[in-house]
Amino acid sequence: DQLSFRQSDGRYSVTCLTMASDESHSKRARLQASDEGGDMDMRKVSLVNAEAETSSKLLADWLNSEGPEVQMAVDGGDFGRPVTAAGIRDKWRNLRSWVDEHRSRKLIEQHTCLAYVGDSPYGHVEVNVMQAVDLCNNPINAFCGKEHNFAILGNIIVVPSSRGKGIGSEMVRRACNFAFALPSMPEIVVVLVQEDYAAARRFYCRAGFVDTDLTMVKGGGVIFRLVAHTRAGAEVRLVEERDAARLAKWLVAESDALQLAVDGGDFGRPVSEEGVQNKWLGMSEWCREERSRELLSQQVFTARQRGCAIGHIEVGVMKSINVAHNPVNAYCGLEPFALLLYVYVLPQCRGLGVGTAMVREACECARRTVAKQVVLIIAETNTKARRFYSRVGFRETGVSVDKMGSQFLLIEYSLAPNIT
């Protein structure tokens, strides 16, 4: 079967050919991406759904040239030691029965891919599409669920001389595109990354994966962490939960300007788990003492997509005590209003509609409260955010607010009732 896939940014077109057998040279599938304008040479990277003989030999050679730590990070000990081409092929041949017996999954599709630059192989990745049978068997099954197929990328390696040149990123990106274009239509792509391999975790973050906070033990006690990449357009849900450590970790990784745009300095500097927690615990007192408002309710949400934590937003419903105390009170008057706070989306999830879905869902939550208005404060100089909120349905009120010496604008969302 031939499938077509186009990146949402229009830069790459990808043709995927699936094949009946990976043992045949004549039927090997080539996933060739053509560059439609870009400034990187690596656009000549292609994925080849290769025959087992060739790919197993290359993979064995590459793994045996590495130390034991890299070997473990790549295969989790699955190929045994020493690594041999025959041992790799045995693992592939028995994968269907192995995942059924040891992982309570059904193997739907199995693809072994080599990354080529021109005519030379530089890397390896496997794309295995599965469906969970027993959700209690391990964290991956529980996370991915039974309702949809999921793809696991495994045994990912780039030859040492070519690392740091973007080949690995391009290979993984194309492997995800390939997985999402397969007939089995997996909804999510996951990878197990060694817990203490910080460089690899940063790499997958840059490649669009998010940390699921789930871990499992492999290979004699080595801990691996699950990271996930969701299909574009997957539903975004808000879940009430308070994870101060995670929010602090997200913000600390951002620039000072973005931190200020998100929290207005409310979490203190440097941002810390304690600072976030203290703000939540002291919100009622802060509203009363610092803003002359009564806090009526406080909801702290994590935005999740297919189970992955990808963003944060809060809805505080409050009522002014003294309308003359500050510009927001004066604008909202004595009626209850909802203030959206600390809106944040992970960098790798921006531009995919996640923020729009998250903010609109938060506004719907506010609609179900006693609030008569939904307002938000954004940095006056943040023109991108101003355009974003305008598209979501907010309008600028003309009210200016000073925070930590920076000017912020008050914007308002229409809470007109739904028309059915």
C-alpha positions as CSV (number, residue, x, y, z in Angstrom):
1,D,0.0,0.0,0.0
2,Q,1.2,3.5,-0.7
3,L,0.4,6.4,1.7
4,S,1.1,10.1,1.5
5,F,1.9,12.4,4.4
6,R,2.6,16.2,4.4
7,Q,4.0,18.1,7.3
8,S,1.7,20.9,8.5
9,D,4.3,23.5,7.8
10,G,4.4,22.4,4.1
11,R,8.2,22.0,4.0
12,Y,8.4,18.2,3.6
13,S,6.4,15.7,1.6
14,V,6.8,12.1,2.6
15,T,5.9,9.0,0.7
16,C,5.7,5.8,2.7
17,L,5.7,2.3,1.1
18,T,4.7,-0.6,3.3
19,M,5.9,-4.0,2.4
20,A,4.9,-7.6,3.0
21,S,8.4,-8.9,3.9
22,D,11.5,-7.1,5.0
23,E,13.6,-10.0,3.6
24,S,13.3,-9.0,0.0
25,H,15.7,-6.4,-1.6
26,S,13.3,-5.8,-4.4
27,K,10.4,-4.9,-2.1
28,R,12.2,-2.8,0.5
29,A,10.3,0.4,1.3
30,R,12.0,3.7,1.0
31,L,10.6,6.6,3.0
32,Q,12.1,9.5,1.0
33,A,11.6,13.1,2.1
34,S,12.0,15.9,-0.5
35,D,13.0,19.3,0.8
36,E,10.8,22.0,-0.5
37,G,12.9,24.8,0.7
38,G,15.0,24.8,3.8
39,D,18.6,25.6,4.6
40,M,19.9,22.3,5.8
41,D,21.8,19.8,3.7
42,M,20.6,17.0,5.8
43,R,17.3,17.1,4.1
44,K,18.8,14.4,2.1
45,V,18.3,12.0,5.1
46,S,16.0,9.2,4.1
47,L,14.6,6.2,6.1
48,V,14.8,2.8,4.5
49,N,12.5,-0.1,5.7
50,A,15.5,-2.4,5.4
51,E,15.9,-6.2,5.1
52,A,16.8,-8.0,8.3
53,E,20.2,-9.3,7.1
54,T,21.6,-5.9,6.3
55,S,20.1,-4.0,9.2
56,S,21.0,-6.6,11.9
57,K,24.7,-6.7,10.8
58,L,25.0,-2.9,10.8
59,L,23.2,-2.6,14.1
60,A,25.4,-5.3,15.7
61,D,28.6,-3.6,14.4
62,W,27.5,-0.2,15.6
63,L,26.5,-1.5,19.1
64,N,29.7,-3.5,19.5
65,S,31.8,-0.4,18.8
66,E,30.1,1.3,21.8
67,G,30.7,0.9,25.5
68,P,28.3,-1.0,27.8
69,E,26.4,2.1,28.9
70,V,25.5,3.2,25.3
71,Q,24.6,-0.4,24.5
72,M,22.2,-0.5,27.4
73,A,20.8,2.9,26.6
74,V,20.0,1.7,23.0
75,D,18.7,-1.9,23.5
76,G,17.9,-2.1,27.2
77,G,19.8,-5.4,27.2
78,D,17.2,-7.1,24.8
79,F,19.8,-8.4,22.4
80,G,22.0,-10.1,25.0
81,R,25.7,-9.8,25.4
82,P,27.8,-9.9,23.3
83,V,25.5,-8.4,20.6
84,T,25.4,-10.5,17.4
85,A,23.6,-10.1,14.1
86,A,22.0,-13.5,14.6
87,G,20.9,-12.6,18.1
88,I,19.2,-9.4,16.8
89,R,17.4,-11.4,14.1
90,D,16.2,-13.9,16.6
91,K,14.8,-11.1,18.7
92,W,13.0,-9.6,15.8
93,R,11.7,-13.0,14.6
94,N,10.3,-13.8,18.1
95,L,9.0,-10.3,18.9
96,R,5.4,-11.1,18.3
97,S,5.3,-14.0,20.8
98,W,7.6,-12.2,23.2
99,V,5.4,-9.1,23.5
100,D,2.4,-11.3,23.8
101,E,3.9,-13.4,26.6
102,H,6.0,-10.8,28.5
103,R,4.3,-7.5,27.8
104,S,0.6,-8.5,27.2
105,R,0.5,-6.7,23.9
106,K,-0.5,-7.7,20.3
107,L,2.1,-6.8,17.6
108,I,0.3,-5.2,14.7
109,E,3.2,-4.0,12.5
110,Q,7.0,-4.4,12.6
111,H,9.4,-2.2,10.7
112,T,13.2,-2.1,10.9
113,C,14.6,1.2,9.4
114,L,18.0,2.5,8.5
115,A,18.7,6.2,8.1
116,Y,20.7,7.0,5.0
117,V,22.4,10.2,4.0
118,G,22.8,9.8,0.3
119,D,23.9,6.2,-0.2
120,S,25.5,5.7,3.2
121,P,23.7,4.3,6.3
122,Y,24.2,6.4,9.5
123,G,21.6,5.3,11.9
124,H,18.9,2.7,12.9
125,V,15.4,2.9,14.4
126,E,12.6,0.4,14.8
127,V,9.0,1.2,14.5
128,N,6.7,-1.4,16.1
129,V,3.0,-0.8,16.3
130,M,1.2,-2.6,19.1
131,Q,-2.0,-2.8,21.0
132,A,-2.2,-3.3,24.8
133,V,-4.1,-6.4,26.0
134,D,-3.7,-6.1,29.8
135,L,-3.3,-2.6,31.1
136,C,-2.0,-3.8,34.5
137,N,1.0,-5.6,33.0
138,N,3.3,-2.5,32.7
139,P,3.3,1.3,32.6
140,I,3.4,1.5,28.8
141,N,0.2,-0.5,28.5
142,A,-1.5,1.5,31.2
143,F,-0.5,4.8,29.6
144,C,-1.4,4.0,26.0
145,G,-4.6,2.1,26.8
146,K,-6.6,-0.4,24.8
147,E,-8.7,1.9,22.7
148,H,-6.0,2.8,20.2
149,N,-2.8,1.3,18.7
150,F,0.5,2.8,19.7
151,A,4.0,2.8,18.2
152,I,7.2,2.1,20.1
153,L,10.5,3.4,18.6
154,G,13.3,1.2,19.7
155,N,17.0,0.4,19.3
156,I,17.8,4.0,18.1
157,I,21.4,4.7,17.3
158,V,23.4,7.1,15.1
159,V,27.0,6.3,14.3
160,P,29.4,8.3,16.7
161,S,31.1,10.3,13.9
162,S,27.7,11.7,12.8
163,R,26.2,12.6,16.2
164,G,25.5,16.3,16.9
165,K,24.8,17.0,13.2
166,G,21.0,16.7,13.3
167,I,20.8,13.2,11.7
168,G,19.3,11.7,14.9
169,S,16.7,14.4,15.1
170,E,15.7,14.0,11.5
171,M,15.6,10.2,11.7
172,V,13.4,10.3,14.8
173,R,11.1,12.9,13.3
174,R,10.7,10.9,10.1
175,A,10.1,7.7,12.1
176,C,7.2,9.5,13.9
177,N,5.8,10.7,10.6
178,F,6.1,7.2,9.2
179,A,4.4,5.7,12.2
180,F,1.5,8.1,12.1
181,A,1.0,7.4,8.4
182,L,0.8,3.6,8.7
183,P,-2.4,1.7,8.0
184,S,-2.7,0.7,11.7
185,M,-3.0,4.4,12.6
186,P,-1.2,4.5,16.0
187,E,-2.4,7.5,18.1
188,I,0.8,7.9,20.0
189,V,4.5,7.2,19.6
190,V,6.5,6.3,22.7
191,V,10.2,5.8,23.5
192,L,11.9,4.4,26.6
193,V,14.9,6.6,27.6
194,Q,17.4,5.7,30.2
195,E,16.5,7.7,33.3
196,D,20.0,9.0,34.0
197,Y,20.8,9.8,30.3
198,A,20.1,13.5,30.5
199,A,21.4,14.3,27.0
200,A,19.0,11.8,25.5
201,R,16.1,13.2,27.4
202,R,16.9,16.7,26.2
203,F,17.2,15.3,22.7
204,Y,13.7,13.8,22.7
205,C,12.3,16.9,24.2
206,R,13.7,18.9,21.2
207,A,12.2,16.3,18.9
208,G,8.7,17.0,20.1
209,F,8.4,14.3,22.8
210,V,7.0,15.0,26.3
211,D,8.0,13.4,29.6
212,T,5.2,11.1,30.9
213,D,6.7,10.8,34.4
214,L,6.4,7.0,34.1
215,T,9.3,4.7,34.6
216,M,10.1,1.0,34.3
217,V,13.1,-1.2,35.2
218,K,14.9,-3.1,32.5
219,G,18.2,-4.9,32.1
220,G,19.1,-5.9,35.7
221,G,17.8,-2.8,37.5
222,V,18.4,0.0,35.0
223,I,15.6,2.6,35.1
224,F,14.0,3.8,31.9
225,R,11.6,6.8,31.5
226,L,8.7,6.8,29.0
227,V,8.5,9.8,26.7
228,A,5.7,10.2,24.2
229,H,4.8,12.0,21.0
230,T,1.1,12.4,20.2
231,R,-0.6,12.7,16.8
232,A,-1.3,16.3,15.9
233,G,-4.9,17.2,16.7
234,A,-5.3,14.7,19.6
235,E,-7.8,15.9,22.2
236,V,-6.5,18.2,25.0
237,R,-8.1,17.6,28.4
238,L,-7.8,19.6,31.6
239,V,-7.2,17.6,34.8
240,E,-7.4,19.1,38.2
241,E,-4.0,18.4,39.9
242,R,-1.3,20.3,41.6
243,D,2.3,19.4,40.8
244,A,4.4,22.3,41.9
245,A,7.7,20.5,41.2
246,R,6.7,19.9,37.5
247,L,5.5,23.5,37.0
248,A,8.7,24.9,38.6
249,K,10.8,22.6,36.4
250,W,9.1,23.7,33.3
251,L,9.5,27.4,34.1
252,V,13.1,27.2,35.2
253,A,14.0,25.9,31.7
254,E,12.5,29.0,30.1
255,S,14.0,32.5,29.7
256,D,13.5,35.2,32.3
257,A,11.1,37.1,29.9
258,L,8.9,34.0,29.4
259,Q,8.9,33.3,33.2
260,L,7.6,36.8,33.8
261,A,5.0,36.5,31.1
262,V,3.7,33.3,32.7
263,D,3.7,34.1,36.4
264,G,4.2,37.9,36.6
265,G,6.8,37.3,39.3
266,D,4.3,35.6,41.6
267,F,6.4,32.5,42.2
268,G,9.5,34.4,43.3
269,R,12.9,34.2,41.8
270,P,14.4,31.8,41.1
271,V,11.2,29.9,40.5
272,S,11.1,26.9,42.8
273,E,8.7,24.1,43.9
274,E,8.4,25.8,47.3
275,G,7.6,29.2,45.7
276,V,4.8,27.7,43.5
277,Q,3.4,25.7,46.5
278,N,3.4,28.8,48.7
279,K,1.6,30.8,46.1
280,W,-1.2,28.2,45.9
281,L,-1.5,27.9,49.6
282,G,-1.5,31.6,50.2
283,M,-3.8,32.6,47.2
284,S,-6.8,33.4,49.4
285,E,-4.8,35.7,51.7
286,W,-2.9,37.2,48.7
287,C,-6.2,38.1,47.0
288,R,-7.5,39.7,50.2
289,E,-4.4,41.6,51.4
290,E,-2.7,42.4,48.1
291,R,-5.7,42.8,45.7
292,S,-8.6,43.6,47.9
293,R,-10.6,40.6,46.6
294,E,-12.4,37.6,48.0
295,L,-11.3,34.3,46.5
296,L,-14.4,32.2,45.8
297,S,-12.7,29.2,44.2
298,Q,-9.4,28.1,42.9
299,Q,-8.8,25.4,40.2
300,V,-5.3,24.3,39.2
301,F,-5.3,22.4,35.9
302,T,-2.7,20.3,34.0
303,A,-3.4,20.1,30.3
304,R,-3.0,16.5,29.1
305,Q,-3.0,15.0,25.6
306,R,-3.3,11.2,25.4
307,G,-2.1,11.2,29.0
308,C,0.9,13.4,28.6
309,A,1.3,16.5,30.7
310,I,1.8,19.3,28.2
311,G,0.7,22.5,29.9
312,H,-0.7,24.3,32.9
313,I,-3.5,26.8,33.5
314,E,-5.4,28.0,36.6
315,V,-8.9,29.5,37.1
316,G,-9.4,31.7,40.1
317,V,-12.9,33.0,40.7
318,M,-13.0,36.1,42.9
319,K,-15.0,39.2,43.8
320,S,-13.7,42.7,44.4
321,I,-13.9,44.1,47.9
322,N,-12.7,47.5,47.1
323,V,-13.2,48.5,43.4
324,A,-10.9,51.5,43.8
325,H,-7.9,49.3,44.9
326,N,-6.6,48.5,41.4
327,P,-7.5,48.8,37.7
328,V,-8.7,45.1,37.5
329,N,-11.1,45.6,40.4
330,A,-12.4,48.8,38.9
331,Y,-13.0,47.2,35.6
332,C,-14.8,44.1,36.9
333,G,-16.8,45.8,39.6
334,L,-18.5,44.0,42.4
335,E,-19.7,41.0,40.3
336,P,-17.7,37.7,40.6
337,F,-15.1,37.3,37.8
338,A,-12.8,34.5,36.7
339,L,-9.1,35.3,36.4
340,L,-7.0,32.9,34.2
341,L,-3.5,32.5,35.7
342,Y,-0.1,31.0,34.9
343,V,-0.9,29.8,31.3
344,Y,1.9,27.7,30.0
345,V,2.4,25.2,27.2
346,L,5.6,23.0,26.7
347,P,7.8,24.4,23.9
348,Q,7.5,21.2,21.7
349,C,3.7,21.5,21.9
350,R,3.4,25.1,20.8
351,G,1.9,26.0,17.5
352,L,-0.2,22.7,17.4
353,G,-3.4,24.1,18.8
354,V,-2.7,22.9,22.3
355,G,-2.8,26.4,23.8
356,T,-6.1,27.3,22.1
357,A,-7.8,24.1,23.3
358,M,-6.4,24.5,26.8
359,V,-7.6,28.2,27.2
360,R,-11.0,27.5,25.7
361,E,-11.6,24.6,28.0
362,A,-10.5,26.7,31.0
363,C,-13.0,29.4,29.8
364,E,-15.7,26.7,29.7
365,C,-14.8,25.7,33.3
366,A,-15.2,29.4,34.2
367,R,-18.6,29.4,32.5
368,R,-19.8,26.8,34.9
369,T,-19.0,28.9,38.0
370,V,-20.7,32.0,39.3
371,A,-18.3,34.3,37.3
372,K,-19.8,36.9,35.1
373,Q,-16.6,37.7,33.3
374,V,-13.3,35.9,32.4
375,V,-10.2,38.1,32.3
376,L,-6.5,37.5,31.8
377,I,-3.4,39.7,32.2
378,I,-0.8,39.6,29.5
379,A,2.5,41.5,28.9
380,E,1.9,44.6,26.8
381,T,5.0,43.9,24.7
382,N,4.0,40.3,24.0
383,T,2.5,40.9,20.5
384,K,2.4,37.2,19.8
385,A,0.3,36.5,22.9
386,R,-2.0,39.4,22.1
387,R,-2.7,38.0,18.6
388,F,-3.1,34.5,20.1
389,Y,-5.7,35.5,22.6
390,S,-7.6,37.6,20.0
391,R,-8.0,34.5,17.9
392,V,-9.2,32.5,20.9
393,G,-11.9,35.1,21.6
394,F,-10.5,37.6,24.0
395,R,-10.7,41.4,23.5
396,E,-8.4,44.1,24.9
397,T,-10.1,46.2,27.5
398,G,-7.7,49.2,27.4
399,V,-6.9,48.7,31.1
400,S,-3.2,48.7,31.9
401,V,-1.6,46.9,35.0
402,D,1.9,47.5,36.4
403,K,3.6,44.3,37.7
404,M,7.3,44.3,38.8
405,G,7.9,47.5,36.7
406,S,6.5,45.9,33.5
407,Q,3.2,46.9,31.8
408,F,0.5,44.3,31.4
409,L,-2.8,44.5,29.6
410,L,-6.2,43.3,30.9
411,I,-8.1,41.3,28.3
412,E,-11.6,39.8,28.5
413,Y,-13.3,36.7,27.1
414,S,-17.0,36.7,26.1
415,L,-19.0,34.5,28.5
416,A,-22.2,34.7,26.4
417,P,-24.2,31.5,26.9
418,N,-24.0,28.6,24.5
419,I,-26.7,28.6,21.8
420,T,-28.0,25.2,21.1
